[in-house]
Amino acid sequence: MLTTLGALAEPNRLHIVELLRDGPRPVGEIAEQLGIRQPQVSKHLRVLSNAGVVEAHPVAQQRIYQLRAQPFHELDAWLESYRHIWDARFDRLEVYLHDAQRQEALEEQDEQHDDK
């Protein structure tokens, strides 16, 4: 998973992954879409491939790259553990805010009652 995060940390590689999210693409099309030279795209794709994020399939003279699902499932599973933590914290915050609003409403009622 750290390899996946490391590969995705570079902005051009992340852009490549975002392009491939829509479906497989040849290197030349990726280079054209990103506005960077094909050798640079090939280097980024090599890093992504070594990290297991993409895989290539030769078609005639081209190499078509596509995303691999496995590293994203692993990343999602890792993030899920943090979702549970944040959900619990948000639940506690909601209870706290509800209690604070209720207390404020009671204090306002007491002030209005005292003014009479």
N, C-alpha and C positions, 0 to 999 in steps of 0.2 A: 504494500500500500504506500509506503514511503517513496518507493521508486515511482509510482504513479503520480504522487503529489509533486515530486521533484520534476518529473517530465512536464507536468501541466503548469508549473510555476513560471515558465518562460512565456511571455505574451504571444509570440508568434505561434508557438506550439499549441497554446490554448485556442487561438483563432483557427488553427488547422482542425482541432478537435470539434470546434463549433461548426465548421464547414462540413465535416464528415458526419455530423449528427444528422444532417439531411439526407445522407446516403453516400455510397462509395464514389470516389472521384480519382481521376488520374493526376499525377504529379503536376503536369502542365496546367491543368485547370485550377489546381490549388494555388500555384504560383500566380496565375493571372488574377484570380479572385483576391489574393492578398497583396498583390502589387510588389512582390519580392522575386528575386531571381530564382530560377529552378534549382541551381546547386544548393542554395540556402534552404529551400524547401526540402530537398532531399536529405540534407543534414538533420533538419528538424524531424523529418519522418523516420530517420534512422534511430534517433533518440526515442521517439514515441514507440517504435517497433521494439527496440531493446527493452523498453519498460513494459511491453506487453499490451500497450494501449491500442495499437493499430496492427493490422496485418495486410499484406500485399498479395494480390493475385495477378499473375501475368496474363495479359490479353493482347495477343499479337506482339507489337513492339512496346506496348505500354505496361506500366505497373499500376494497377488500380488499388487504391488504399481504402480500407474501411475500418470502422471502430470494432474493437473486441468488447463484448459485454462484460466479461469476468472482472476486469479491474474496476469497473463502475459499480458492479454489485458489491464488491469488497469495500469500496469507498462509501457506498450507501449504508452498508452494515455498520461500518465504523462510525459514521455520522449519526446513525440511529441511537447509539448509546448516549450521545450528547443531546439528542432531541428529548429523550426521557428526562434528563437533568433539567433542561430548560422548561419543559412542560411542568415539572414539579415546582420549579421556581415561579413560573407564571401563575400557577394555581395558588401558591402561598401569597403572592402579590395581590391576586384578585380578592382573596379572603381578607387580607390586611386593608385594602382600599375599601372594601364593603364595610368592614368594621369601623374604619375611620369616618366614612360618610354617615353611618348610622349614629356614631358618637357625636358628630358635628350637628346632625339634625336634632338629636336630643338636647344638646346645649342650646341650640337656637330656640327650641320649644321652651326650655327653662328660662331663657332671657325674655321671651315674649310673655311668659306667665308672670315673671317678676315685674315687668313693666306695667302690668294691669293693676 
